[in-house]
């Protein structure tokens, strides 16, 4: 998606309801981590879809504009048939350009094996993206993840995947950090670590919810107090100046919510993304995971996407949940006119600068 498409999608999606471009599949709710910000690992894993059923559902025309597809969890690499899940997604999605996986990287051997399988499944002309959870450097990460040695495993996994990339694999790497009281003191060090390794690093604030993260019982330990919110907002303001345009935009949204203001920009997750849980249940978005108990693998998704129930759900989420949400789910889609005027997300050639250049115009 280029800047022009992002701009049109931002304003027209609620009116024209485009087909989704992004897919997120929670391949399993099993997890070998004990992260403080998440309660999935304490819950029964429950049933898991068969790769053949996933492939059959994704072959529908409704999914053929999907460009980016993620395999998540739980810890998705725990699925013994992970290779078949990756192959099902890559084989069914004709428009796919990037196949991604989100992992805690606690088992470098397993992660490397799964990434190699994804590269094979993706085939020529497609990229694989591996996003590794990192909530700090060294003991900060271990403390946030309640797992001694977790950061050492992250480092070993990065070393192996960076070697794959040096050998020519079409592989992108990134880190994801969940901001919470346990790691506030380590955010700067983590940012510098990622920068030194040339790794894309995304920050989100822990979402306290009875739904997908099942962590409401830890609300007190996960909620930033006033001083913590101010520290996080100051940190995000500083790194926004050094971040790519899309991330800088995300961090400005987070700063607003941390400062007590409602989310200032529209989130397009319910217009651009399909999230499917391990049992096939449709997850509208992480903040509304239990509000729409329909099965994405057996329903007519084209009809459901445009249904009255889905329209009412989007209105409810926008009204009740979006104002306080700081997640980056629709980061690749939500670009209002003000961001386009500032240059867009396609780099020096994007947005207003390119528009003026093509017409011989000038800009400040």
Rosetta blueprint (number, residue, H / E / L):
1 X L
2 X L
3 X H
4 X H
5 X H
6 X H
7 X H
8 X H
9 X H
10 X H
11 X H
12 X H
13 X H
14 X H
15 X H
16 X H
17 X L
18 X L
19 X L
20 X L
21 X L
22 X E
23 X E
24 X E
25 X E
26 X E
27 X L
28 X L
29 X L
30 X L
31 X L
32 X L
33 X L
34 X L
35 X L
36 X L
37 X L
38 X L
39 X L
40 X H
41 X H
42 X H
43 X L
44 X L
45 X L
46 X L
47 X L
48 X L
49 X L
50 X L
51 X H
52 X H
53 X H
54 X H
55 X H
56 X H
57 X H
58 X H
59 X L
60 X L
61 X H
62 X H
63 X H
64 X L
65 X L
66 X L
67 X L
68 X E
69 X E
70 X E
71 X E
72 X E
73 X L
74 X L
75 X L
76 X H
77 X H
78 X H
79 X L
80 X L
81 X L
82 X H
83 X H
84 X H
85 X H
86 X H
87 X H
88 X H
89 X H
90 X H
91 X H
92 X H
93 X L
94 X L
95 X L
96 X L
97 X L
98 X E
99 X E
100 X E
101 X E
102 X E
103 X E
104 X L
105 X L
106 X L
107 X L
108 X H
109 X H
110 X H
111 X H
112 X H
113 X H
114 X H
115 X H
116 X H
117 X H
118 X H
119 X H
120 X H
121 X H
122 X H
123 X L
124 X L
125 X L
126 X L
127 X E
128 X E
129 X E
130 X E
131 X E
132 X E
133 X E
134 X L
135 X L
136 X L
137 X L
138 X L
139 X H
140 X H
141 X H
142 X H
143 X H
144 X H
145 X L
146 X L
147 X L
148 X L
149 X L
150 X H
151 X H
152 X H
153 X H
154 X H
155 X H
156 X H
157 X H
158 X H
159 X H
160 X H
161 X H
162 X H
163 X H
164 X H
165 X H
166 X H
167 X L
168 X L
169 X L
170 X L
171 X E
172 X E
173 X E
174 X E
175 X E
176 X E
177 X E
178 X E
179 X E
180 X L
181 X H
182 X H
183 X H
184 X H
185 X H
186 X H
187 X H
188 X H
189 X H
190 X H
191 X H
192 X H
193 X H
194 X H
195 X H
196 X H
197 X L
198 X L
199 X L
200 X E
201 X E
202 X E
203 X E
204 X E
205 X E
206 X L
207 X L
208 X L
209 X L
210 X L
211 X L
212 X L
213 X L
214 X L
215 X L
216 X H
217 X H
218 X H
219 X H
220 X H
221 X H
222 X H
223 X L
224 X L
225 X L
226 X H
227 X H
228 X H
229 X H
230 X H
231 X H
232 X H
233 X H
234 X H
235 X H
236 X H
237 X H
238 X H
239 X H
240 X H
241 X L
242 X L
243 X L
244 X L
245 X H
246 X H
247 X H
248 X H
249 X H
250 X H
251 X H
252 X H
253 X H
254 X H
255 X H
256 X H
257 X H
258 X H
259 X L
260 X L
261 X L
262 X L
263 X L
264 X L
265 X L
266 X L
267 X L
268 X L
269 X H
270 X H
271 X H
272 X H
273 X E
274 X E
275 X E
276 X E
277 X L
278 X L
279 X L
280 X L
281 X E
282 X E
283 X E
284 X L
285 X L
286 X H
287 X H
288 X H
289 X L
290 X L
291 X L
292 X L
293 X L
294 X L
295 X E
296 X L
297 X L
298 X L
299 X L
300 X L
301 X H
302 X H
303 X H
304 X H
305 X H
306 X L
307 X L
308 X H
309 X H
310 X H
311 X H
312 X H
313 X H
314 X H
315 X H
316 X H
317 X H
318 X H
319 X H
320 X H
321 X L
322 X H
323 X H
324 X H
325 X L
326 X L
327 X L
328 X L
329 X L
330 X L
331 X L
332 X L
333 X L
334 X L
335 X L
336 X L
337 X H
338 X H
339 X H
340 X H
341 X H
342 X L
343 X L
344 X L
345 X L
346 X L
347 X H
348 X H
349 X H
350 X L
351 X H
352 X H
353 X H
354 X H
355 X H
356 X H
357 X H
358 X H
359 X L
360 X L
361 X L
362 X L
363 X L
364 X L
